[in-house]
Amino acid sequence: MAAPRRVIEVTFTEEELADLERISRSRTERASHIQRAQILLTYRQTPSLYAVGRAVEVTHQTVERCLRRARTLGVKEALDDSPRPGHPSAITDEARTFVTDLACRKPKDLGYPHEVWTTRLLAEHVRENAPAAGYACLAKLAQGTLCKILAKQEIKPHKVKYYLERRDPEFEEKKVGVLCVYREVEQLKQAAQARDGEPPAVAIISYDEKPGIQALATTSPDLPPVPGRHPTIARDGEYVRMGTVSLLAGIDLVTGVVHASVAPRHRSREFIADLERLDSAYPPQTAIKIILDNHSAHKSKETRAWLATRPEGRFTFIFTPKHGSWLNIIEGFFSKLARSVLRHIRVASPKELRDRILHAIDRINRRPVVHTWKWGIRDAA
């Protein structure tokens, strides 16, 4: 006589069923989770250990263990492995703290030439020095065990993440000053619509330099894409350096027009030449406000001497805080230029590079884009 079929009662909520369906179809979940989700869903349709085992291609004992865990611990918990007893850890909590403390110190302070730890170097240092410090359990510390200790503390002493120290004591005050100018830009835009051709009372320029644009030449001709064979441009990896140029540019934040020049350097004389171009670009009665960073050319005695020759109120400089050039809108313009015109650029001479940059500026000025700073303006009052 056949033994009666054993039925293990497992109840499912709608949320649990939805989770099981999602996991059973997933391509990224762990294989064991997918298999156990399939077991539970199949058993709900066909409550037979053997039938489920054949459908999921596991033994009926595996099906039974999964069902009993689901009934005892819950459906979600049944997807995970049961904790195994394992061998008791020989490394004490104090020893782990000793390792963590070493990882938080620089190796150069402990007599090594390295600036940051490698896991191999740190494990070697721990093995050599831990017994004398009273942690004999670390005498045979493996590199993998060290990595587990560090991972549990979320420490990565082999990596460096940069931060920017705020060194300007007037950072907030200067930032608010820049944002107030951006608020003034919004008011000027509204006034420009009602001005009906009258010259602007104020022009606001976002100005900066982009130095070190490399003039690179190819050593062999670029090969164009070939359909079905070469999908991309082919370029010889060798190149010739022919020097660098600097782009000096200012964006009129009301009209979007870019005033730009390209020069081999960006000294006071190049900056003064740009100021002269701005001076001639606007009517004499227009006040010109320029947002710019703290470069030495912007504050040099040559620049101050030239400004003294202009009528009072003609030029006003609004300096961004030190390490706060990201507040200057033109930085976004430079970023866009680097990702479009300057990306992979190759030229035959610095003059060609200069001409192509200025050509790009001319194309932009045909349909000027009015740049707007939106974040934080309301808080600048």
C-alpha positions, 0 to 999 in steps of 0.5 A: 500500500502506497504511503499517503502523500505528505503535504506541507502547508505554507501560506503566501501573502500577495506581496510575497507571491509578487516577490517570488514571481519577480525573483524567479524571473530575475537575471541578476538574483543569486541562483539559489534564490531563483531556484528556491523561489521556483520551488515555492511557486511550483509547490503552490500550484502542485503540492507534491515534493516529487512533482516539484523536484522533477519540475525544478530538477532538484531532489525531493529532499531539497524541496522538503527542506525549502518548504519547512524553512518557509513554514518555520521562518517565513517565505522571504527567509527561506530563500537564504541559506541557513547559518552554518556553525563553522570554526570559531574565529581565532582572531579576537575583536581586539586584534581586529581593532589593531588591524583597523588602527594600522589601516587608518595610518599612513605606511610612510609613518611606519617606515615604509616608502609607500604613500598608501597601503596595499593589502599585501603590504599591510598583511605583511606588516601585521604578521611581523608586528602583531605578536610583539603587540600581544596579538599572536592570533595575527601571526599568520594573517592571510591577505584574504582575511585582512580584506574581510576585516577591512570590508566589515569596517568599510575601510579602503586604505589603498584608495584616495578620494579627493576633497576640497578644503575651503580656505576662503574665510569670506566664502559665503559672503562672496558666494551670495554676492555672485548669486545676487548678480545672477538674480540681477541678470534675471531682472535685466532679461525681463527689462530687455524685452521692454527696452525696444532697442535701447542700449542696456544700462548694465551688461553682465559678463561671466569670464574665465580662461581655459589654458593648456589646450593642446595643439596635437598633430597626427603622424598618419592620416585618419581613416574614415569608417567603412560600413560593415568593416570598421564602424569608427574612425581609425587613428594612429596612436602616435601624435606630435605636440606643437604647444598649447593655446589659451581660450579667454572668453566671456559670456554676456548672460543677458544676450548669450553672446560669447566674447572670445580670443585665443592666445598662446598665454593668458597674462595681464596683457591678454586680459587687458586686450579682452577688456578693451574688446568688451569696452568697444563692444558696449555703448559708453553709458553701459556699466559692465559687470564681470564675474571672474576668478582670483587669477593674478592677471585679474588683480595685477598692477597692469590691470588696475592701471588700465582700469584707472583710465576708464570712466568710473563705474564702467567696469565692476569685477565680482570675484568668485570665492577661492576654490569656488570657480564652479559658481561661474557659469562660463565653466559649463560653457568650457565643459561643453566646448571640451566635449564637442569641438575640442574632443579628439581634435587634431590640427596641423598647427597652433594657428589652425587650432586657434582658427577652429576654436574661433570658428566654433565661437562664431557658430555659437554666436549665430544662435546665442544660448542664454545661460542661466544659473538656477540653483540657490538664487532664491537664497541669495537675498 
